[in-house]
Amino acid sequence: MKATKSRFFILSLLFIVTAINYMDRANLAVAGSKIQSEFDLSATQLGLLFSMFTWFYAASQIPVGYVLDRIGSRILYGSAIILWSIFTFLMGFSSHHLFTTATASFLMLLGCRALIGIAEAPSFPSNTKIIATWFPDHERARATAIYSSAQYIGLALLTPALSYVVAEYGWEMSFYLSGGAGILFGIYWLMKYRDPQHSTGTNQQELNYIREGGGYGSTNQASVSEKVRWKDIKYFLKQRTIWGLFIAQFACSSTLYFFLTWFIVYLEKGLHLSITKAGIGASFPYLMAMAGVLCGGTLSDMLLKKGKSRTLARKLPVMAGLCLTMVICLVNFFEDQPTVAIAILSVAFFANAFSNLGWVVWSDVIPRNFIGTMGGCLNICGNLSGIVSPIVIGVILQRTNNFQYAMWYIAAVALAGLLAYTFLVGKIEVIVPPKSDIPNKHRADSNQQKITGALK
């Protein structure tokens, strides 16, 4: 009997939820200029609104990751999808027409964005844990690339649509539509998602394939039921590689958050495009980013299957992508040529997505029973950029009235990430705390494990 392929259905669920996730993050950027005009916001105030999501998203990572390690992905993730979608829907009620003052409306927007940030906190720790559970090691980077590409596909397809909705029906309608879609999918997730051992569509052959490849039930990672000890967390936080990954995640996410927040405003005010044209123009960098994340993941797994070391297979795409991301500063010389500027932005976003292997590397170095908690730490570092960068860019705009220094800032942060990978991130191998229950043989590079057809 052939093995079933239920893991690809799970991957399709992750693809859809990631598209919804990023639609709910980016819809504020599409409506940003309209909201700024309606509420008479300064650039710094708009930057604060853009960053509000990430303040609470980042603050929730460690407690949410700890809960994830305790109760699993199905209930926590499904409930989170429904909650963040409800708060997204409620943002449409923030119109000052429904309040006596613009200040009350603005506070409503801030509050909803904060609650969305808390509700979305389980997203990527859950994604990482699900991929590590459902997929053998040699399929993991591509699986991560596929679901990660959804954030760019969703943005590429939905940004023009949401821009049209904002132009024709008002910014409130964009939140009603995206929130409603998320509520429906959250209910579907609770109905359909199960872990491998509880899935009715998975036969024993597929379970064996996943297990032998380092997924559910394998011995190369700790069981998800093992207790998380805080002294082990402290041990991880003392490792140089961990801090290198933290810095690189901040750097990669800084570019991403520019495209999730200020990008549409830049197209409108920096390149002087209408909101409809800005929505169409934005689709090209998003599509290039989709190609970038697929290429990066495919290259990494291809190198691994050809016998290259895990260190080379994971670090090469990240470092090459961070290096190429720095071309974003060249857009400063072509602000009077929107087509060329968008082409440069497309290359930069392709490179940024190409380097998007942070969570894959994380699952390579962190034992599975720590992925939720330590994934929360990684997400905090990545999403600090979502706090810092929108506000920094807002302050730059308020003081200089142009985007040029903002582009130099993004390029400089990408350089910092490249340097972190060069000098801090060492050999990519499982980091096992002292006296861990994980077998001693797995303290060595996981490439040395003799799992036929899965690991080198």
N, C-alpha and C positions, 0 to 999 in steps of 0.2 A: 504494500500500500504506500502510495506517495504521501509525502508530508503536505499538510494543508498550508495555506498562505494567509492565515488570519492576521499575522503581524502587519500585512500591508493594508488591511482594513483599519487597523489601529493607527497606522501611519496616515491614512486619509482623514481620520478624525482629528489628529494633531494638525494636519495641514489646514483644515477648515477652521479650527479654533484659533490657530495662530493668525489666519487672515482676519478673523473677527476681532481678535485682540488688538492688532495693529490698526485696523479701521477705527476702533474706539479710542486709540491713542492719537491718531492723526486727524480725526475729524475736527478737532479744535484748531489745528493749523489751517485747514481749509476755510474755516469760518473766522479765522483770526482778525483779518482786516476789517470785516464787517462788525465784529464785536468791538474792536478797538474804536471804530468810528461811533458806534451806537453808545458806548459807555464813556467816550472821550478819554481813553486810556493813554498814558505815556508809553514809550517803548519799554521802559523798565517795568511798568505795571503789567504790560502784556507778557514780558519775559517771566515775571513772577507767576502769572496765570499758566503759562506754558510749563513751568517747572513744578507747579503745585502737585501734580500727579506723582512726580518722581520723589518728592520729599517723603510722602507717605508710603509709596511703593517700596523705596529703599529701607525705610524704618521697619517695615513689616517682614522683611526677608528672613531674618534669623528665627523669630518665633514661628512664622509660617512654615519654614523648612523643618523645624523641630516637630511641628504637628504632622507634617507630611511623612516624616520618618516613623511616626507613631501610628497613623490611621490609614495611610495609603492615598492613592491618587483619585480613585473613583468618586467618592463622596465629596472630598475636599475640592477637587477641581470642578466637578459639575456644579456644586453650590456656588463656587466663586464666579463661574461664567454667568450664572443667572443674576447674581448680585451686581457685578460690574455693569451688566447690561441694563439693569433697572436704574442704576445711578446715571448711566449715559442717557437713557430716555428722559430722566428728570431734568437733565441740563437744558432741554428744550423749554422748560417752564421758567428758565431764568430770565427770559425777556423782560425788559423794564416795563413793558406794557402790563405785566401782571403784578408789578410791585409799585409802591408809592415813590420809591427813590431808586436812582441808578446804583447807589451804594449797596442797597439791599440785594439788587439783582447780581451785582458783581460778587458779593459775598456768597450768594447761592451758587454761582459758577465755581468759586474757589472751593466751597464745601463739597460739591459733587465731584470735582476733580480729585480732591483728597480721598474721598470714599472709593472712587474708581481705582486709585492707586493701591489702597489697602486690599480691595477685592481681587485685583490682578496679581498680587504678590505670589500666589502659588504657581503661576503660569510656567516659567522656565525651569524651576526646580522640578515640577511635575513632569514636564516634557522630557527632561534629562533622565529622570528616574524611569519613566515609561520606556524610553528608547533603550536604556541599559538593561531593562527587564525583558523586553520583547525581542530584541535583535541581537544576533551573534556579533562578536567584535568586528569582523571584517565587513559587516554591512552598516555599521553604526554611523560612520561619518557621512555616508550618502543618505541614510535615513534622516539624520539631523539636517543635512543640506536641503533635503526635499521639504521637510516641514518648515524650515527656516525661510525657504524661498516663498512661502505663502505670504509672509509679511510684505514682500515686494510685489508679488503678483496682485495681492489685494489692494495695495496702494496704487499700483499702476492702473488697474481697472476701475477702482472705486473713486480715486481722486478726481478724475474728470467728471464722473457721475455726481459726486457730492458737490463739486464746484458748480455744476449746472443746477442742482437742487438749491444751493445757497443763492445763486443768481436769480432763479425764477420763483422760488417759494419761501425764501428766507432761511437764515442760518439755523433756526430752531428745528426745521424739518429734517435736517441732516442728522440730528441727534435722535429724533423719533425713529427714523428708519434704521439706523445702525443699532440702537438699543433694542428695538423690537426683534431684529434678526438674531441678536445674541441670546435673548431670553428663550426663543424657540430652540436654538441649538443646545443650550444648556440642559433643557429637558431631555432632548434626544441623547446627549452624552450620558446622563444618568441611566437611561434605558439600555444603552448599547455597550458601554465600556465595561470590560472585566479584565483582571490580570490573567496571565496565561493559564495558571492552574485552575481558574474558575470559568474559562471561556468554553462555551459549548461548541464553538466552531473550530476548535484546535484539537487535532488528533495527537496521539502519542509520538508519532514520527516528527511532527513539527516541534513538540516540546523537547524531544531529544536533540534535534538540530539546534535549537536555541541554547539548550543547556551545554552542549558540547562546544558551542562557539563562544561561551563565556557569558551567556545571558541568564535567564531565570534558572535557579537551582544549581548553577555551576559552583565549583570550589575555588575559582580564581578571585572571587570577591566574597565579602562577608554576607551572611544572610540578612535580609531586610528586617528580620525580627530581633537581631541582636541589639542590645542596649547601647544607646549613644552616651558616651562618657565625656564630660566636659574637659577632663584632663587630656583626652585625646584631641579635642578641638584645639586646645592650647598648643599641643605638639604640632599640629598642622600649621598653625599661625606662626610658628618659629622657622618654618622652612623657606629658604630663599626662592625656590621655584614658585611656591604659592604666592609670594609677594610680586614676583615677576608677572604671574598670570593676572593678579589683581590690577596691576598698572596697565597691562596690555588690554584688559577688558574695559577699563576706563577710557583708554585711547580709542579703541574701536567704537565704543558706544557714543563717544563725543561726536564723531562724524554722523553716526546714525541719528542722534537726537537733533542735530542741525536739520537733517532732512525730514524729521518728524515734527519739527516746531516752526523754525524760522524760514524754511525753504520756500513755501508758497508766498510768504510775505516778501522774501527777497526777489522772487520772480515778478511780483507786482510792483514793488517800490524800488528795487535795485535795477531791474531790467525793464521796468515800465510796461509790463504786460497787463492786459485786462484779466479779471479773475477767471473767465472762461478759457482764455489762451494760456494762463498760468496753469490751470488744471490739465490742459492737454500737454503743455510743455513738461510738466512734472512727470508724466507717464514714462518719458524716455529714460531718465536716470533710474526710476524704479524698475523698469524692465531690465536695464543693464545690471542693476543690483541682483535681480533674480538670477540672471545668467552667472554673475560672479559667485554667488553662494553655491550654485550647483557645480560650477567648475572647480571651486576650492575643495568641496567635499569629495568630488569624484577623483581629483588628482591625489588627494590624501589616501583614499582607499586603494587607488591603483598602485601607488608607490608601495603601500603595505603588502599588497598581494604579490608584487614583483620581488619581494624579499628585502626591500629596503628597511632600514631600522624605523621603529615607531617614532623616534625622535626626529628623523629627517622628514618622515611622512606628515607629521603634524606641524612641525615648525616652519617648513619651507613655505606653505601657502600663507601662513599668518604673517611671516616677515616680509614676503614679497608684496602682499596686499597692503600692509602698513606703509611700506616704502612708496608704492604707487599712489596711495591716498593723498600724499603730500602735494600732488599736482593741483589740488583744489585751489591753491593760492594763485595759480596762473589765471584764474577767472577774473582777477582784478584788472588785467590788461585788456579785457574784451567786454566790458560792461556795455559798450555801445553797439555790440554785435551779439544779440541774444542767441542766435543759432550756435555760434562758436562757444559762447558761455555755457549753454546747456550741454553741448558736447563734452566740454571739460568736466562739468559736474557729473555727467554720465560716467566718464572714465573713473573719476574719483569714487563714485558710489559703487561701481563695479569692483574696484580694488578693495574698498571697505568690506563689501559682502564676501569677496574672495577670502579675506582674512578671518571670516566668521566661524572659526573652529574652537572658540573658547570653551564652549560646553562639551565638545568632543574631547578635548584635552583634559578637561576637568574629570570626565568619566574615566579617563585613562589613569589618572593619578590618585583619585579619591576612591576608597573602598565604598561599595554600594550602600552600606548601612549608614554612611555619613553624607551621602549625596544631597539629601534634603537640607540638612543643617549647614554643611559647608557650601552647598550651592547657594544658600541664602547669603553667605558671606561674599561669594563671587558676584551675586546679583547686586549687593549693596555697592560694591566698588564700581561695577559697570554703570549702575544707575545714579551714582554720585554725579556722573557726567550730565545726566538729565536734570539734576538740580543746578549744577554749576554753570554748564554751558549756555542754556537759554538766558540765564540772568546776566552772565558775562557779555553775551552778544547784545542783550538789551541795553546794558550800560554803555557799551561801545557805540551803539547806534544813537543813544541819547546825547552822547558827548561829541561824536564826530559826524553824525547824520549821514553815514555811508557804511557799507558792509565790508570795506577792504581790510580793516584790521581784524574783523571777525574771521575772514578767510585765513589770514596769517595765523590766528589763534588755533584754528582747527588743524592746520598743517603742522604747527609746533607740537600739539598734543599727539598727533600721529607719530611724529619723530620720537617723542618720549616713549611711546609704546614699542617702537622698533628697538630702541636702546634697552628697554626692559627685557625683551625677548633675547637680545644678544648677550647681555651680561648677567641676567638673573635667572632666567629659565634654563634649567639644566636638562639632564636626561629625562625623557618622558617615560616614567615607570610608576607603578603603584607605590604610594607612600603609606607605610604601615606603622602606626604608633607602637611604641615599645609595649611588650606583654599583651599585644592584641591577640584575639582568638583566630585571626586569619593565619593560615598555615605559613610557617617560616619560609618555605620555598617560594612564596609569592612576594617576598620582599625584593626579589630580583626583578629585573625588567620583565614585564609580562610577555614580551616577545620570546622569552626563553621557555614559556610553557609549551608542552608538546601536545597541543590540541590540533589534530589533523584537519587541514582545510580551513582553519579559523585563524590561528595565530602562527606567526613565523616560528 
